[in-house]
Amino acid sequence: MTHSFLAPMPRVVAHRGDSKHFPENTLPAFESAVKMGIDVVETDIHITKDGQLVIWHDPTLERNTDGTGRVEDHTLEELRHYDAGYTFTKDGGKSYPFRGQGVRICTLSEALEACPGQRFNIDLKTKCPEIVDAFIETIRRHDAVDRVVGASFHLSNLKKLRKDAPEILTSVTTAEVVPLLFRQKTHTLPSSFKRKIIFQIPRQAGPVKVVTPSFVDAMHKRDAIVMVWTINEEAEMRELFNMGVDTVMTDDPATVIKVAKELGIRQ
């Protein structure tokens, strides 16, 4: 059963799934996070040479597989041959528990089907109109409009997504966050926003403190959602929730779940 992405308010977002215990952005990582009871799976997609949407973060394959080259330069069939658990280690390289265990790059469709009803935050990594078209088609075909948010560091992707599929929620990207942050700090924000604003931001960018009590308060007064990434220390999780942020994105979802329950903001 699907439900609105923002109801109930997502508190815990598993960054690339349960990436602390499983190879990131793979079905085992997603399924582990879902079993924990996380609110949202954060993930990333690229478009392949033959127009398929695959779950992957990096533009290239080297960091996490036994393959090489750009994701976009491969067909889906070619990507299936690579071991997506090849480099995963929890002991500094002494062992590789998922190497040769059949963990493969999966498609967005497979992820949505493997985790029915699960909410997803999906970052469109490839900068091209084709990935937006394929994303919209896939989300509609799986009747997943109410359980996804589209994100991207490419403003052109978000503009096209908002225009062609206004029913799909989107976050705001860096080029949109910066002027809003400036206006917040100079007290020149409008009294309300024309559409739902979902921030997905770091706590700090260089010397600039992005997430502060005044920022959270100002954005909440304008019905915006404040999601902060990527927080893995328990003390910082508590501090941010006590500051009033809506959501913490983490590589360690079990700890955020514990913190949110102890603070009484999640059942």
C-alpha positions, 0 to 999 in steps of 0.5 A: 500500500502506498502513501504520501511521501510526507505523511507521516513525516519521514524522520529516518532516511537510509543513505543508499540503503543500509550502507553500513552493513551491505554494499551501497545502493544494492537490493540487499542494502535496501531490503535490510533498511526496509526490515529495520523500519526506516522511513525513506530509502535514499538512492541514485540513478543513472541512465544506461547506454540503452536507456535503462535506469540503474541504481548507482551513485558514482558516474564510474564503476571503479569504486564499488565494482570489478568493472571500469568506465562510465555507467552511461557508456554501458548497456544494462546487460554489460553492467549485469556482469559486474560484481556490485559487492566487490569492494565492500569491506568492514575491516579495512580490506582484510575481508570482502564478504560480498565479493562473488556472492552475486550482488549486482547493479539493479534497475529502478524498477527492480528496487520499486518492486522489491520494496513495495510501498517503501518511500524513496528519495531518488537523485537523478545523476545523469544530466540529460532530458532522457533520464527525466523522461525515463524516470517519469515513465517508470514512476507512473508505471509502478504507481509510485508517485505518492512514495517518491521525491525526485532530487538532482544536483542538475537544475535543468533536470528538476525544471523539466521534472516539475514541468512534465510531472508536477504531481511528483514532489521534488527537492530543491537543488544547490542553485536554489538553496543558496539564494534562499539561504542568503535571504534567510540570513538577511531576513528578506524571505517571502512570507510563504513559498509558492510550492512545497519546498523540501531541503536536502542539505548538509549541516555546513558547507565550507565555512557557512553554517547552513542548518541553524535554529533560525534557519529551521524556524524560518523554513518551518514557518513557510511550511518547508521540510528540512532534511539534513545529510549525511549524519552518522554520529549519535550526538549530532543526530540528537542535536539536529532533532532537538534543533527541530530538523524534520529528517536525518539522512544517514549511513547508520539507520539503526542508530537514527531510529533509536535516537528518534524513538528515544526523543519521542518523534517516531513511534 
